[in-house]
Amino acid sequence: MNESDTLLTQRARDAILASILDGALQAGDRLVVTSLADELGMSRTPVRDALKRLAVTRVVQSNDSSGFRVSTLTLRDVRNLVELLRLLESHVAHEITHRSAGDRAAVAMALELAGSAAGHHFHIALGQHAENTYLREVIEILNERLAPVRARIAGPCDQGDDHAAIVDAVRAGDGATARVAVADHLDALRDAIYGEVTI
């Protein structure tokens, strides 16, 4: 795949994910490659490749007989995802607090910038500062998987004060507080999702 194809695939992936996050595409909706290609003004190949990439993170499901569909999450799936993110992101936040003051300040600034966007961007940005590259990838995949549900309940539990508490603890080098702030934040997110009537 050349650079142009890679950029088209990324553009298609981002557009499809944005449609899922903004509710234009709902859980269970069938994703027809030709229709999406027409909507996006591109050939079927980058759209098909984009759907395959989204299937890796399980944002969409691939089925040989019916093609692609937007994935659904059960409450058990949400609980499992949040539990795993709670462990991994708490670890990363704690790890960051052991870095130099300059490094912590740079991370805090990056998190503040990401925190002004949708909640999953903050969490992906936090994960990107893990020293372990596999941990970065896993955190991104898990956050992307949870993003459609998170977008539906976006509110105080997934931004603002919670994010600020994490950033402040990172900047101060307070590992225990950073770990607790991430855990409390994700517990609040889980509770907000559980408060929804349907997933």
ChimeraX attribute file (.defattr): number of C-alpha atoms within 10 A of each C-alpha:
attribute: neighborCount
match mode: 1-to-1
recipient: residues
	/A:1	7
	/A:2	6
	/A:3	8
	/A:4	9
	/A:5	13
	/A:6	14
	/A:7	13
	/A:8	19
	/A:9	23
	/A:10	17
	/A:11	16
	/A:12	23
	/A:13	21
	/A:14	14
	/A:15	16
	/A:16	22
	/A:17	23
	/A:18	14
	/A:19	14
	/A:20	22
	/A:21	19
	/A:22	12
	/A:23	14
	/A:24	11
	/A:25	18
	/A:26	16
	/A:27	17
	/A:28	13
	/A:29	15
	/A:30	16
	/A:31	20
	/A:32	16
	/A:33	20
	/A:34	15
	/A:35	12
	/A:36	18
	/A:37	17
	/A:38	12
	/A:39	9
	/A:40	16
	/A:41	10
	/A:42	15
	/A:43	14
	/A:44	18
	/A:45	15
	/A:46	21
	/A:47	27
	/A:48	22
	/A:49	19
	/A:50	23
	/A:51	28
	/A:52	18
	/A:53	16
	/A:54	24
	/A:55	18
	/A:56	13
	/A:57	17
	/A:58	20
	/A:59	26
	/A:60	26
	/A:61	21
	/A:62	19
	/A:63	9
	/A:64	6
	/A:65	6
	/A:66	11
	/A:67	14
	/A:68	22
	/A:69	21
	/A:70	23
	/A:71	20
	/A:72	18
	/A:73	18
	/A:74	10
	/A:75	13
	/A:76	9
	/A:77	13
	/A:78	19
	/A:79	17
	/A:80	12
	/A:81	17
	/A:82	20
	/A:83	15
	/A:84	15
	/A:85	23
	/A:86	19
	/A:87	14
	/A:88	21
	/A:89	24
	/A:90	25
	/A:91	18
	/A:92	24
	/A:93	28
	/A:94	23
	/A:95	18
	/A:96	24
	/A:97	23
	/A:98	14
	/A:99	15
	/A:100	12
	/A:101	14
	/A:102	10
	/A:103	15
	/A:104	21
	/A:105	18
	/A:106	13
	/A:107	22
	/A:108	22
	/A:109	14
	/A:110	16
	/A:111	23
	/A:112	19
	/A:113	13
	/A:114	19
	/A:115	23
	/A:116	13
	/A:117	11
	/A:118	17
	/A:119	22
	/A:120	24
	/A:121	19
	/A:122	22
	/A:123	23
	/A:124	22
	/A:125	20
	/A:126	26
	/A:127	26
	/A:128	18
	/A:129	18
	/A:130	21
	/A:131	12
	/A:132	11
	/A:133	11
	/A:134	10
	/A:135	17
	/A:136	20
	/A:137	15
	/A:138	17
	/A:139	23
	/A:140	22
	/A:141	18
	/A:142	20
	/A:143	23
	/A:144	22
	/A:145	25
	/A:146	21
	/A:147	20
	/A:148	27
	/A:149	21
	/A:150	22
	/A:151	17
	/A:152	14
	/A:153	15
	/A:154	17
	/A:155	14
	/A:156	13
	/A:157	20
	/A:158	23
	/A:159	19
	/A:160	14
	/A:161	12
	/A:162	18
	/A:163	23
	/A:164	16
	/A:165	17
	/A:166	28
	/A:167	26
	/A:168	18
	/A:169	24
	/A:170	29
	/A:171	24
	/A:172	16
	/A:173	22
	/A:174	17
	/A:175	22
	/A:176	14
	/A:177	20
	/A:178	28
	/A:179	24
	/A:180	18
	/A:181	22
	/A:182	28
	/A:183	22
	/A:184	17
	/A:185	20
	/A:186	22
	/A:187	17
	/A:188	16
	/A:189	22
	/A:190	19
	/A:191	13
	/A:192	17
	/A:193	20
	/A:194	14
	/A:195	11
	/A:196	11
	/A:197	6
	/A:198	10
	/A:199	15
